[in-house]
Amino acid sequence: MVKSQTWAVTAGVAGATLFGAGFALTQVSFRGVTIARWNDLCASGLVQLSPLSSTHPVGQCVLVAVAYHATGWLIGSGLALYGCSLLMLANRKPS
C-alpha cells in the first residue's frame, strides 16, 4: 500500500509541475508580446506588416507556434496526471 501511495504522490507532484510549467510559459514575453498574442499575429498573416517582425518572421512564427502548442500539452498533461493521482489516492484501501 505504501508503494501505491508513493506513486500517487509522485504523479501528483509531477502533474502540478507540468501544469506550473505550462502556465509559466503562457506568461513569457517574446519580443515584448505574450506568446499567445504573437501566435495570433502569425496565424492572421499580418506578421509581415508588424514592426515586431524586423528579422526572420517565418522562423519566429514557427518557434512561437511550437511554444504555444507546448503550453497546451503541458497544462493538459499536468491536469490529467494530477487528476489520476487524486483518483489513486481516493481509491486506496485504508490500512
mmCIF file as gemmi writes it, N, C-alpha and C atoms, coordinates in Angstrom:
data_model
loop_
_atom_site.group_PDB
_atom_site.id
_atom_site.type_symbol
_atom_site.label_atom_id
_atom_site.label_alt_id
_atom_site.label_comp_id
_atom_site.label_asym_id
_atom_site.label_entity_id
_atom_site.label_seq_id
_atom_site.pdbx_PDB_ins_code
_atom_site.Cartn_x
_atom_site.Cartn_y
_atom_site.Cartn_z
_atom_site.occupancy
_atom_site.B_iso_or_equiv
_atom_site.pdbx_formal_charge
_atom_site.auth_seq_id
_atom_site.auth_asym_id
_atom_site.pdbx_PDB_model_num
ATOM 1 N N . MET Axp A 1 ? 0.813 -1.195 0 1 0 ? 1 A 1
ATOM 2 C CA . MET Axp A 1 ? 0 0 0 1 0 ? 1 A 1
ATOM 3 C C . MET Axp A 1 ? 0.855 1.257 0 1 0 ? 1 A 1
ATOM 4 N N . VAL Axp A 2 ? 1.978 1.183 0.638 1 0 ? 2 A 1
ATOM 5 C CA . VAL Axp A 2 ? 2.849 2.346 0.671 1 0 ? 2 A 1
ATOM 6 C C . VAL Axp A 2 ? 3.356 2.655 -0.726 1 0 ? 2 A 1
ATOM 7 N N . LYS Axp A 3 ? 3.594 1.584 -1.516 1 0 ? 3 A 1
ATOM 8 C CA . LYS Axp A 3 ? 4.106 1.793 -2.867 1 0 ? 3 A 1
ATOM 9 C C . LYS Axp A 3 ? 3.083 2.525 -3.733 1 0 ? 3 A 1
ATOM 10 N N . SER Axp A 4 ? 1.806 2.158 -3.635 1 0 ? 4 A 1
ATOM 11 C CA . SER Axp A 4 ? 0.786 2.839 -4.443 1 0 ? 4 A 1
ATOM 12 C C . SER Axp A 4 ? 0.599 4.277 -3.991 1 0 ? 4 A 1
ATOM 13 N N . GLN Axp A 5 ? 0.728 4.527 -2.703 1 0 ? 5 A 1
ATOM 14 C CA . GLN Axp A 5 ? 0.609 5.888 -2.209 1 0 ? 5 A 1
ATOM 15 C C . GLN Axp A 5 ? 1.801 6.73 -2.687 1 0 ? 5 A 1
ATOM 16 N N . THR Axp A 6 ? 2.972 6.134 -2.722 1 0 ? 6 A 1
ATOM 17 C CA . THR Axp A 6 ? 4.153 6.838 -3.214 1 0 ? 6 A 1
ATOM 18 C C . THR Axp A 6 ? 3.986 7.195 -4.689 1 0 ? 6 A 1
ATOM 19 N N . TRP Axp A 7 ? 3.454 6.256 -5.479 1 0 ? 7 A 1
ATOM 20 C CA . TRP Axp A 7 ? 3.201 6.535 -6.891 1 0 ? 7 A 1
ATOM 21 C C . TRP Axp A 7 ? 2.19 7.649 -7.055 1 0 ? 7 A 1
ATOM 22 N N . ALA Axp A 8 ? 1.16 7.651 -6.237 1 0 ? 8 A 1
ATOM 23 C CA . ALA Axp A 8 ? 0.123 8.679 -6.336 1 0 ? 8 A 1
ATOM 24 C C . ALA Axp A 8 ? 0.681 10.058 -6.006 1 0 ? 8 A 1
ATOM 25 N N . VAL Axp A 9 ? 1.476 10.139 -4.965 1 0 ? 9 A 1
ATOM 26 C CA . VAL Axp A 9 ? 2.068 11.424 -4.587 1 0 ? 9 A 1
ATOM 27 C C . VAL Axp A 9 ? 3.057 11.891 -5.651 1 0 ? 9 A 1
ATOM 28 N N . THR Axp A 10 ? 3.845 10.964 -6.176 1 0 ? 10 A 1
ATOM 29 C CA . THR Axp A 10 ? 4.797 11.315 -7.237 1 0 ? 10 A 1
ATOM 30 C C . THR Axp A 10 ? 4.057 11.811 -8.476 1 0 ? 10 A 1
ATOM 31 N N . ALA Axp A 11 ? 2.972 11.136 -8.849 1 0 ? 11 A 1
ATOM 32 C CA . ALA Axp A 11 ? 2.184 11.571 -10.002 1 0 ? 11 A 1
ATOM 33 C C . ALA Axp A 11 ? 1.563 12.944 -9.75 1 0 ? 11 A 1
ATOM 34 N N . GLY Axp A 12 ? 1.112 13.182 -8.545 1 0 ? 12 A 1
ATOM 35 C CA . GLY Axp A 12 ? 0.549 14.486 -8.209 1 0 ? 12 A 1
ATOM 36 C C . GLY Axp A 12 ? 1.567 15.601 -8.299 1 0 ? 12 A 1
ATOM 37 N N . VAL Axp A 13 ? 2.756 15.354 -7.797 1 0 ? 13 A 1
ATOM 38 C CA . VAL Axp A 13 ? 3.821 16.368 -7.866 1 0 ? 13 A 1
ATOM 39 C C . VAL Axp A 13 ? 4.232 16.602 -9.32 1 0 ? 13 A 1
ATOM 40 N N . ALA Axp A 14 ? 4.36 15.535 -10.087 1 0 ? 14 A 1
ATOM 41 C CA . ALA Axp A 14 ? 4.72 15.682 -11.498 1 0 ? 14 A 1
ATOM 42 C C . ALA Axp A 14 ? 3.632 16.433 -12.267 1 0 ? 14 A 1
ATOM 43 N N . GLY Axp A 15 ? 2.379 16.124 -11.984 1 0 ? 15 A 1
ATOM 44 C CA . GLY Axp A 15 ? 1.272 16.819 -12.646 1 0 ? 15 A 1
ATOM 45 C C . GLY Axp A 15 ? 1.244 18.296 -12.308 1 0 ? 15 A 1
ATOM 46 N N . ALA Axp A 16 ? 1.449 18.62 -11.035 1 0 ? 16 A 1
ATOM 47 C CA . ALA Axp A 16 ? 1.47 20.024 -10.631 1 0 ? 16 A 1
ATOM 48 C C . ALA Axp A 16 ? 2.65 20.756 -11.261 1 0 ? 16 A 1
ATOM 49 N N . THR Axp A 17 ? 3.785 20.079 -11.388 1 0 ? 17 A 1
ATOM 50 C CA . THR Axp A 17 ? 4.958 20.689 -12.016 1 0 ? 17 A 1
ATOM 51 C C . THR Axp A 17 ? 4.72 20.955 -13.497 1 0 ? 17 A 1
ATOM 52 N N . LEU Axp A 18 ? 4.133 19.994 -14.204 1 0 ? 18 A 1
ATOM 53 C CA . LEU Axp A 18 ? 3.826 20.186 -15.621 1 0 ? 18 A 1
ATOM 54 C C . LEU Axp A 18 ? 2.827 21.317 -15.82 1 0 ? 18 A 1
ATOM 55 N N . PHE Axp A 19 ? 1.808 21.358 -14.972 1 0 ? 19 A 1
ATOM 56 C CA . PHE Axp A 19 ? 0.819 22.432 -15.065 1 0 ? 19 A 1
ATOM 57 C C . PHE Axp A 19 ? 1.477 23.785 -14.812 1 0 ? 19 A 1
ATOM 58 N N . GLY Axp A 20 ? 2.325 23.856 -13.797 1 0 ? 20 A 1
ATOM 59 C CA . GLY Axp A 20 ? 3.022 25.107 -13.493 1 0 ? 20 A 1
ATOM 60 C C . GLY Axp A 20 ? 3.929 25.556 -14.629 1 0 ? 20 A 1
ATOM 61 N N . ALA Axp A 21 ? 4.6 24.604 -15.262 1 0 ? 21 A 1
ATOM 62 C CA . ALA Axp A 21 ? 5.469 24.946 -16.394 1 0 ? 21 A 1
ATOM 63 C C . ALA Axp A 21 ? 4.649 25.47 -17.57 1 0 ? 21 A 1
ATOM 64 N N . GLY Axp A 22 ? 3.514 24.846 -17.834 1 0 ? 22 A 1
ATOM 65 C CA . GLY Axp A 22 ? 2.651 25.321 -18.917 1 0 ? 22 A 1
ATOM 66 C C . GLY Axp A 22 ? 2.084 26.699 -18.636 1 0 ? 22 A 1
ATOM 67 N N . PHE Axp A 23 ? 1.683 26.932 -17.4 1 0 ? 23 A 1
ATOM 68 C CA . PHE Axp A 23 ? 1.152 28.243 -17.039 1 0 ? 23 A 1
ATOM 69 C C . PHE Axp A 23 ? 2.24 29.316 -17.112 1 0 ? 23 A 1
ATOM 70 N N . ALA Axp A 24 ? 3.435 28.968 -16.659 1 0 ? 24 A 1
ATOM 71 C CA . ALA Axp A 24 ? 4.54 29.931 -16.726 1 0 ? 24 A 1
ATOM 72 C C . ALA Axp A 24 ? 4.875 30.273 -18.17 1 0 ? 24 A 1
ATOM 73 N N . LEU Axp A 25 ? 4.748 29.298 -19.068 1 0 ? 25 A 1
ATOM 74 C CA . LEU Axp A 25 ? 5.036 29.544 -20.47 1 0 ? 25 A 1
ATOM 75 C C . LEU Axp A 25 ? 4.021 30.503 -21.099 1 0 ? 25 A 1
ATOM 76 N N . THR Axp A 26 ? 2.806 30.541 -20.562 1 0 ? 26 A 1
ATOM 77 C CA . THR Axp A 26 ? 1.821 31.497 -21.085 1 0 ? 26 A 1
ATOM 78 C C . THR Axp A 26 ? 2.161 32.923 -20.692 1 0 ? 26 A 1
ATOM 79 N N . GLN Axp A 27 ? 2.954 33.097 -19.653 1 0 ? 27 A 1
ATOM 80 C CA . GLN Axp A 27 ? 3.305 34.428 -19.175 1 0 ? 27 A 1
ATOM 81 C C . GLN Axp A 27 ? 4.601 34.965 -19.785 1 0 ? 27 A 1
ATOM 82 N N . VAL Axp A 28 ? 5.3 34.136 -20.549 1 0 ? 28 A 1
ATOM 83 C CA . VAL Axp A 28 ? 6.582 34.533 -21.126 1 0 ? 28 A 1
ATOM 84 C C . VAL Axp A 28 ? 6.357 35.592 -22.198 1 0 ? 28 A 1
ATOM 85 N N . SER Axp A 29 ? 7.196 36.605 -22.184 1 0 ? 29 A 1
ATOM 86 C CA . SER Axp A 29 ? 7.119 37.663 -23.182 1 0 ? 29 A 1
ATOM 87 C C . SER Axp A 29 ? 8.155 37.389 -24.264 1 0 ? 29 A 1
ATOM 88 N N . PHE Axp A 30 ? 7.716 37.377 -25.508 1 0 ? 30 A 1
ATOM 89 C CA . PHE Axp A 30 ? 8.591 37.166 -26.658 1 0 ? 30 A 1
ATOM 90 C C . PHE Axp A 30 ? 8.582 38.448 -27.469 1 0 ? 30 A 1
ATOM 91 N N . ARG Axp A 31 ? 9.69 39.186 -27.441 1 0 ? 31 A 1
ATOM 92 C CA . ARG Axp A 31 ? 9.811 40.485 -28.099 1 0 ? 31 A 1
ATOM 93 C C . ARG Axp A 31 ? 8.754 41.467 -27.607 1 0 ? 31 A 1
ATOM 94 N N . GLY Axp A 32 ? 8.463 41.434 -26.32 1 0 ? 32 A 1
ATOM 95 C CA . GLY Axp A 32 ? 7.547 42.389 -25.718 1 0 ? 32 A 1
ATOM 96 C C . GLY Axp A 32 ? 6.078 42.015 -25.796 1 0 ? 32 A 1
ATOM 97 N N . VAL Axp A 33 ? 5.76 40.874 -26.382 1 0 ? 33 A 1
ATOM 98 C CA . VAL Axp A 33 ? 4.371 40.437 -26.531 1 0 ? 33 A 1
ATOM 99 C C . VAL Axp A 33 ? 4.275 38.999 -26.029 1 0 ? 33 A 1
ATOM 100 N N . THR Axp A 34 ? 3.149 38.643 -25.413 1 0 ? 34 A 1
ATOM 101 C CA . THR Axp A 34 ? 2.999 37.268 -24.934 1 0 ? 34 A 1
ATOM 102 C C . THR Axp A 34 ? 2.943 36.309 -26.118 1 0 ? 34 A 1
ATOM 103 N N . ILE Axp A 35 ? 3.229 35.06 -25.836 1 0 ? 35 A 1
ATOM 104 C CA . ILE Axp A 35 ? 3.285 34.046 -26.889 1 0 ? 35 A 1
ATOM 105 C C . ILE Axp A 35 ? 1.928 33.88 -27.572 1 0 ? 35 A 1
ATOM 106 N N . ALA Axp A 36 ? 0.853 33.953 -26.813 1 0 ? 36 A 1
ATOM 107 C CA . ALA Axp A 36 ? -0.477 33.783 -27.404 1 0 ? 36 A 1
ATOM 108 C C . ALA Axp A 36 ? -0.79 34.906 -28.393 1 0 ? 36 A 1
ATOM 109 N N . ARG Axp A 37 ? -0.469 36.137 -28.041 1 0 ? 37 A 1
ATOM 110 C CA . ARG Axp A 37 ? -0.737 37.252 -28.959 1 0 ? 37 A 1
ATOM 111 C C . ARG Axp A 37 ? 0.157 37.179 -30.2 1 0 ? 37 A 1
ATOM 112 N N . TRP Axp A 38 ? 1.408 36.798 -29.994 1 0 ? 38 A 1
ATOM 113 C CA . TRP Axp A 38 ? 2.319 36.662 -31.134 1 0 ? 38 A 1
ATOM 114 C C . TRP Axp A 38 ? 1.833 35.553 -32.06 1 0 ? 38 A 1
ATOM 115 N N . ASN Axp A 39 ? 1.338 34.453 -31.493 1 0 ? 39 A 1
ATOM 116 C CA . ASN Axp A 39 ? 0.829 33.353 -32.308 1 0 ? 39 A 1
ATOM 117 C C . ASN Axp A 39 ? -0.406 33.794 -33.085 1 0 ? 39 A 1
ATOM 118 N N . ASP Axp A 40 ? -1.272 34.595 -32.474 1 0 ? 40 A 1
ATOM 119 C CA . ASP Axp A 40 ? -2.437 35.114 -33.192 1 0 ? 40 A 1
ATOM 120 C C . ASP Axp A 40 ? -2.002 35.995 -34.358 1 0 ? 40 A 1
ATOM 121 N N . LEU Axp A 41 ? -0.988 36.786 -34.14 1 0 ? 41 A 1
ATOM 122 C CA . LEU Axp A 41 ? -0.472 37.648 -35.205 1 0 ? 41 A 1
ATOM 123 C C . LEU Axp A 41 ? 0.105 36.813 -36.348 1 0 ? 41 A 1
ATOM 124 N N . CYS Axp A 42 ? 0.823 35.75 -36.015 1 0 ? 42 A 1
ATOM 125 C CA . CYS Axp A 42 ? 1.389 34.869 -37.052 1 0 ? 42 A 1
ATOM 126 C C . CYS Axp A 42 ? 0.279 34.154 -37.817 1 0 ? 42 A 1
ATOM 127 N N . ALA Axp A 43 ? -0.753 33.723 -37.1 1 0 ? 43 A 1
ATOM 128 C CA . ALA Axp A 43 ? -1.838 32.994 -37.745 1 0 ? 43 A 1
ATOM 129 C C . ALA Axp A 43 ? -2.658 33.889 -38.667 1 0 ? 43 A 1
ATOM 130 N N . SER Axp A 44 ? -2.715 35.176 -38.367 1 0 ? 44 A 1
ATOM 131 C CA . SER Axp A 44 ? -3.503 36.086 -39.195 1 0 ? 44 A 1
ATOM 132 C C . SER Axp A 44 ? -2.803 36.443 -40.5 1 0 ? 44 A 1
ATOM 133 N N . GLY Axp A 45 ? -1.507 36.23 -40.583 1 0 ? 45 A 1
ATOM 134 C CA . GLY Axp A 45 ? -0.77 36.567 -41.791 1 0 ? 45 A 1
ATOM 135 C C . GLY Axp A 45 ? -0.313 38.011 -41.833 1 0 ? 45 A 1
ATOM 136 N N . LEU Axp A 46 ? -0.583 38.761 -40.786 1 0 ? 46 A 1
ATOM 137 C CA . LEU Axp A 46 ? -0.183 40.166 -40.746 1 0 ? 46 A 1
ATOM 138 C C . LEU Axp A 46 ? 1.203 40.366 -40.156 1 0 ? 46 A 1
ATOM 139 N N . VAL Axp A 47 ? 1.902 39.289 -39.893 1 0 ? 47 A 1
ATOM 140 C CA . VAL Axp A 47 ? 3.203 39.408 -39.247 1 0 ? 47 A 1
ATOM 141 C C . VAL Axp A 47 ? 4.2 40.159 -40.126 1 0 ? 47 A 1
ATOM 142 N N . GLN Axp A 48 ? 4.021 40.117 -41.428 1 0 ? 48 A 1
ATOM 143 C CA . GLN Axp A 48 ? 4.942 40.815 -42.312 1 0 ? 48 A 1
ATOM 144 C C . GLN Axp A 48 ? 4.775 42.331 -42.206 1 0 ? 48 A 1
ATOM 145 N N . LEU Axp A 49 ? 3.606 42.787 -41.782 1 0 ? 49 A 1
ATOM 146 C CA . LEU Axp A 49 ? 3.346 44.226 -41.67 1 0 ? 49 A 1
ATOM 147 C C . LEU Axp A 49 ? 3.662 44.773 -40.283 1 0 ? 49 A 1
ATOM 148 N N . SER Axp A 50 ? 3.926 43.881 -39.35 1 0 ? 50 A 1
ATOM 149 C CA . SER Axp A 50 ? 4.13 44.282 -37.964 1 0 ? 50 A 1
ATOM 150 C C . SER Axp A 50 ? 5.537 44.804 -37.729 1 0 ? 50 A 1
ATOM 151 N N . PRO Axp A 51 ? 5.673 45.815 -36.86 1 0 ? 51 A 1
ATOM 152 C CA . PRO Axp A 51 ? 7.028 46.273 -36.514 1 0 ? 51 A 1
ATOM 153 C C . PRO Axp A 51 ? 7.786 45.252 -35.662 1 0 ? 51 A 1
ATOM 154 N N . LEU Axp A 52 ? 7.089 44.243 -35.151 1 0 ? 52 A 1
ATOM 155 C CA . LEU Axp A 52 ? 7.753 43.213 -34.351 1 0 ? 52 A 1
ATOM 156 C C . LEU Axp A 52 ? 8.582 42.268 -35.21 1 0 ? 52 A 1
ATOM 157 N N . SER Axp A 53 ? 8.285 42.236 -36.494 1 0 ? 53 A 1
ATOM 158 C CA . SER Axp A 53 ? 8.936 41.258 -37.365 1 0 ? 53 A 1
ATOM 159 C C . SER Axp A 53 ? 10.109 41.879 -38.109 1 0 ? 53 A 1
ATOM 160 N N . SER Axp A 54 ? 11.07 42.38 -37.387 1 0 ? 54 A 1
ATOM 161 C CA . SER Axp A 54 ? 12.204 43.032 -38.036 1 0 ? 54 A 1
ATOM 162 C C . SER Axp A 54 ? 13.126 42.032 -38.724 1 0 ? 54 A 1
ATOM 163 N N . THR Axp A 55 ? 13.29 40.841 -38.124 1 0 ? 55 A 1
ATOM 164 C CA . THR Axp A 55 ? 14.181 39.847 -38.732 1 0 ? 55 A 1
ATOM 165 C C . THR Axp A 55 ? 13.549 38.464 -38.648 1 0 ? 55 A 1
ATOM 166 N N . HIS Axp A 56 ? 13.644 37.702 -39.709 1 0 ? 56 A 1
ATOM 167 C CA . HIS Axp A 56 ? 13.224 36.296 -39.773 1 0 ? 56 A 1
ATOM 168 C C . HIS Axp A 56 ? 11.813 36.064 -39.235 1 0 ? 56 A 1
ATOM 169 N N . PRO Axp A 57 ? 10.779 36.642 -39.812 1 0 ? 57 A 1
ATOM 170 C CA . PRO Axp A 57 ? 9.431 36.45 -39.278 1 0 ? 57 A 1
ATOM 171 C C . PRO Axp A 57 ? 8.943 35.013 -39.366 1 0 ? 57 A 1
ATOM 172 N N . VAL Axp A 58 ? 9.328 34.298 -40.414 1 0 ? 58 A 1
ATOM 173 C CA . VAL Axp A 58 ? 8.832 32.931 -40.561 1 0 ? 58 A 1
ATOM 174 C C . VAL Axp A 58 ? 9.427 32.028 -39.489 1 0 ? 58 A 1
ATOM 175 N N . GLY Axp A 59 ? 10.706 32.12 -39.253 1 0 ? 59 A 1
ATOM 176 C CA . GLY Axp A 59 ? 11.34 31.294 -38.223 1 0 ? 59 A 1
ATOM 177 C C . GLY Axp A 59 ? 10.815 31.613 -36.834 1 0 ? 59 A 1
ATOM 178 N N . GLN Axp A 60 ? 10.526 32.889 -36.578 1 0 ? 60 A 1
ATOM 179 C CA . GLN Axp A 60 ? 9.978 33.255 -35.276 1 0 ? 60 A 1
ATOM 180 C C . GLN Axp A 60 ? 8.56 32.727 -35.109 1 0 ? 60 A 1
ATOM 181 N N . CYS Axp A 61 ? 7.798 32.727 -36.175 1 0 ? 61 A 1
ATOM 182 C CA . CYS Axp A 61 ? 6.435 32.198 -36.098 1 0 ? 61 A 1
ATOM 183 C C . CYS Axp A 61 ? 6.437 30.7 -35.809 1 0 ? 61 A 1
ATOM 184 N N . VAL Axp A 62 ? 7.391 29.991 -36.374 1 0 ? 62 A 1
ATOM 185 C CA . VAL Axp A 62 ? 7.493 28.553 -36.098 1 0 ? 62 A 1
ATOM 186 C C . VAL Axp A 62 ? 7.846 28.324 -34.632 1 0 ? 62 A 1
ATOM 187 N N . LEU Axp A 63 ? 8.8 29.089 -34.127 1 0 ? 63 A 1
ATOM 188 C CA . LEU Axp A 63 ? 9.188 28.971 -32.721 1 0 ? 63 A 1
ATOM 189 C C . LEU Axp A 63 ? 8.028 29.298 -31.794 1 0 ? 63 A 1
ATOM 190 N N . VAL Axp A 64 ? 7.291 30.338 -32.098 1 0 ? 64 A 1
ATOM 191 C CA . VAL Axp A 64 ? 6.149 30.736 -31.277 1 0 ? 64 A 1
ATOM 192 C C . VAL Axp A 64 ? 5.039 29.696 -31.358 1 0 ? 64 A 1
ATOM 193 N N . ALA Axp A 65 ? 4.814 29.132 -32.533 1 0 ? 65 A 1
ATOM 194 C CA . ALA Axp A 65 ? 3.78 28.108 -32.672 1 0 ? 65 A 1
ATOM 195 C C . ALA Axp A 65 ? 4.115 26.875 -31.848 1 0 ? 65 A 1
ATOM 196 N N . VAL Axp A 66 ? 5.372 26.481 -31.836 1 0 ? 66 A 1
ATOM 197 C CA . VAL Axp A 66 ? 5.782 25.331 -31.023 1 0 ? 66 A 1
ATOM 198 C C . VAL Axp A 66 ? 5.59 25.629 -29.536 1 0 ? 66 A 1
ATOM 199 N N . ALA Axp A 67 ? 5.978 26.817 -29.117 1 0 ? 67 A 1
ATOM 200 C CA . ALA Axp A 67 ? 5.81 27.195 -27.713 1 0 ? 67 A 1
ATOM 201 C C . ALA Axp A 67 ? 4.337 27.273 -27.342 1 0 ? 67 A 1
ATOM 202 N N . TYR Axp A 68 ? 3.51 27.789 -28.25 1 0 ? 68 A 1
ATOM 203 C CA . TYR Axp A 68 ? 2.076 27.9 -27.981 1 0 ? 68 A 1
ATOM 204 C C . TYR Axp A 68 ? 1.439 26.521 -27.843 1 0 ? 68 A 1
ATOM 205 N N . HIS Axp A 69 ? 1.814 25.586 -28.698 1 0 ? 69 A 1
ATOM 206 C CA . HIS Axp A 69 ? 1.279 24.227 -28.586 1 0 ? 69 A 1
ATOM 207 C C . HIS Axp A 69 ? 1.821 23.511 -27.358 1 0 ? 69 A 1
ATOM 208 N N . ALA Axp A 70 ? 3.048 23.809 -26.989 1 0 ? 70 A 1
ATOM 209 C CA . ALA Axp A 70 ? 3.628 23.179 -25.798 1 0 ? 70 A 1
ATOM 210 C C . ALA Axp A 70 ? 2.878 23.591 -24.537 1 0 ? 70 A 1
ATOM 211 N N . THR Axp A 71 ? 2.383 24.823 -24.5 1 0 ? 71 A 1
ATOM 212 C CA . THR Axp A 71 ? 1.627 25.245 -23.315 1 0 ? 71 A 1
ATOM 213 C C . THR Axp A 71 ? 0.387 24.387 -23.14 1 0 ? 71 A 1
ATOM 214 N N . GLY Axp A 72 ? -0.3 24.129 -24.226 1 0 ? 72 A 1
ATOM 215 C CA . GLY Axp A 72 ? -1.499 23.297 -24.146 1 0 ? 72 A 1
ATOM 216 C C . GLY Axp A 72 ? -1.196 21.879 -23.694 1 0 ? 72 A 1
ATOM 217 N N . TRP Axp A 73 ? -0.142 21.317 -24.257 1 0 ? 73 A 1
ATOM 218 C CA . TRP Axp A 73 ? 0.228 19.956 -23.883 1 0 ? 73 A 1
ATOM 219 C C . TRP Axp A 73 ? 0.688 19.879 -22.429 1 0 ? 73 A 1
ATOM 220 N N . LEU Axp A 74 ? 1.453 20.856 -21.986 1 0 ? 74 A 1
ATOM 221 C CA . LEU Axp A 74 ? 1.923 20.851 -20.596 1 0 ? 74 A 1
ATOM 222 C C . LEU Axp A 74 ? 0.77 21.001 -19.616 1 0 ? 74 A 1
ATOM 223 N N . ILE Axp A 75 ? -0.107 21.948 -19.877 1 0 ? 75 A 1
ATOM 224 C CA . ILE Axp A 75 ? -1.237 22.162 -18.976 1 0 ? 75 A 1
ATOM 225 C C . ILE Axp A 75 ? -2.175 20.958 -18.986 1 0 ? 75 A 1
ATOM 226 N N . GLY Axp A 76 ? -2.48 20.448 -20.173 1 0 ? 76 A 1
ATOM 227 C CA . GLY Axp A 76 ? -3.387 19.294 -20.267 1 0 ? 76 A 1
ATOM 228 C C . GLY Axp A 76 ? -2.832 18.038 -19.624 1 0 ? 76 A 1
ATOM 229 N N . SER Axp A 77 ? -1.581 17.726 -19.899 1 0 ? 77 A 1
ATOM 230 C CA . SER Axp A 77 ? -0.993 16.523 -19.301 1 0 ? 77 A 1
ATOM 231 C C . SER Axp A 77 ? -0.79 16.702 -17.805 1 0 ? 77 A 1
ATOM 232 N N . GLY Axp A 78 ? -0.499 17.919 -17.371 1 0 ? 78 A 1
ATOM 233 C CA . GLY Axp A 78 ? -0.373 18.168 -15.932 1 0 ? 78 A 1
ATOM 234 C C . GLY Axp A 78 ? -1.679 17.952 -15.208 1 0 ? 78 A 1
ATOM 235 N N . LEU Axp A 79 ? -2.775 18.468 -15.767 1 0 ? 79 A 1
ATOM 236 C CA . LEU Axp A 79 ? -4.085 18.268 -15.148 1 0 ? 79 A 1
ATOM 237 C C . LEU Axp A 79 ? -4.489 16.797 -15.148 1 0 ? 79 A 1
ATOM 238 N N . ALA Axp A 80 ? -4.222 16.102 -16.256 1 0 ? 80 A 1
ATOM 239 C CA . ALA Axp A 80 ? -4.569 14.682 -16.325 1 0 ? 80 A 1
ATOM 240 C C . ALA Axp A 80 ? -3.783 13.861 -15.307 1 0 ? 80 A 1
ATOM 241 N N . LEU Axp A 81 ? -2.507 14.136 -15.195 1 0 ? 81 A 1
ATOM 242 C CA . LEU Axp A 81 ? -1.674 13.399 -14.251 1 0 ? 81 A 1
ATOM 243 C C . LEU Axp A 81 ? -2.074 13.699 -12.81 1 0 ? 81 A 1
ATOM 244 N N . TYR Axp A 82 ? -2.369 14.951 -12.532 1 0 ? 82 A 1
ATOM 245 C CA . TYR Axp A 82 ? -2.801 15.328 -11.184 1 0 ? 82 A 1
ATOM 246 C C . TYR Axp A 82 ? -4.156 14.692 -10.858 1 0 ? 82 A 1
ATOM 247 N N . GLY Axp A 83 ? -5.058 14.664 -11.832 1 0 ? 83 A 1
ATOM 248 C CA . GLY Axp A 83 ? -6.344 14.008 -11.619 1 0 ? 83 A 1
ATOM 249 C C . GLY Axp A 83 ? -6.204 12.516 -11.368 1 0 ? 83 A 1
ATOM 250 N N . CYS Axp A 84 ? -5.303 11.875 -12.1 1 0 ? 84 A 1
ATOM 251 C CA . CYS Axp A 84 ? -5.053 10.443 -11.871 1 0 ? 84 A 1
ATOM 252 C C . CYS Axp A 84 ? -4.5 10.195 -10.476 1 0 ? 84 A 1
ATOM 253 N N . SER Axp A 85 ? -3.639 11.094 -10.021 1 0 ? 85 A 1
ATOM 254 C CA . SER Axp A 85 ? -3.083 10.911 -8.68 1 0 ? 85 A 1
ATOM 255 C C . SER Axp A 85 ? -4.159 11.059 -7.623 1 0 ? 85 A 1
ATOM 256 N N . LEU Axp A 86 ? -5.096 11.983 -7.832 1 0 ? 86 A 1
ATOM 257 C CA . LEU Axp A 86 ? -6.202 12.114 -6.871 1 0 ? 86 A 1
ATOM 258 C C . LEU Axp A 86 ? -7.079 10.876 -6.871 1 0 ? 86 A 1
ATOM 259 N N . LEU Axp A 87 ? -7.333 10.304 -8.055 1 0 ? 87 A 1
ATOM 260 C CA . LEU Axp A 87 ? -8.107 9.084 -8.105 1 0 ? 87 A 1
ATOM 261 C C . LEU Axp A 87 ? -7.393 7.917 -7.441 1 0 ? 87 A 1
ATOM 262 N N . MET Axp A 88 ? -6.07 7.856 -7.61 1 0 ? 88 A 1
ATOM 263 C CA . MET Axp A 88 ? -5.294 6.799 -6.975 1 0 ? 88 A 1
ATOM 264 C C . MET Axp A 88 ? -5.358 6.934 -5.45 1 0 ? 88 A 1
ATOM 265 N N . LEU Axp A 89 ? -5.278 8.149 -4.957 1 0 ? 89 A 1
ATOM 266 C CA . LEU Axp A 89 ? -5.333 8.357 -3.509 1 0 ? 89 A 1
ATOM 267 C C . LEU Axp A 89 ? -6.735 8.102 -2.96 1 0 ? 89 A 1
ATOM 268 N N . ALA Axp A 90 ? -7.772 8.436 -3.749 1 0 ? 90 A 1
ATOM 269 C CA . ALA Axp A 90 ? -9.141 8.242 -3.285 1 0 ? 90 A 1
ATOM 270 C C . ALA Axp A 90 ? -9.543 6.783 -3.278 1 0 ? 90 A 1
ATOM 271 N N . ASN Axp A 91 ? -8.967 5.991 -4.182 1 0 ? 91 A 1
ATOM 272 C CA . ASN Axp A 91 ? -9.368 4.579 -4.295 1 0 ? 91 A 1
ATOM 273 C C . ASN Axp A 91 ? -8.501 3.63 -3.49 1 0 ? 91 A 1
ATOM 274 N N . ARG Axp A 92 ? -7.55 4.138 -2.759 1 0 ? 92 A 1
ATOM 275 C CA . ARG Axp A 92 ? -6.705 3.21 -1.974 1 0 ? 92 A 1
ATOM 276 C C . ARG Axp A 92 ? -7.483 2.716 -0.757 1 0 ? 92 A 1
ATOM 277 N N . LYS Axp A 93 ? -7.172 1.515 -0.362 1 0 ? 93 A 1
ATOM 278 C CA . LYS Axp A 93 ? -7.86 0.906 0.774 1 0 ? 93 A 1
ATOM 279 C C . LYS Axp A 93 ? -7.235 1.382 2.077 1 0 ? 93 A 1
ATOM 280 N N . PRO Axp A 94 ? -8.044 1.69 3.046 1 0 ? 94 A 1
ATOM 281 C CA . PRO Axp A 94 ? -7.479 2.12 4.332 1 0 ? 94 A 1
ATOM 282 C C . PRO Axp A 94 ? -6.757 0.973 4.996 1 0 ? 94 A 1
ATOM 283 N N . SER Axp A 95 ? -5.664 1.295 5.655 1 0 ? 95 A 1
ATOM 284 C CA . SER Axp A 95 ? -4.895 0.224 6.3 1 0 ? 95 A 1
ATOM 285 C C . SER Axp A 95 ? -5.225 0.084 7.757 1 0 ? 95 A 1
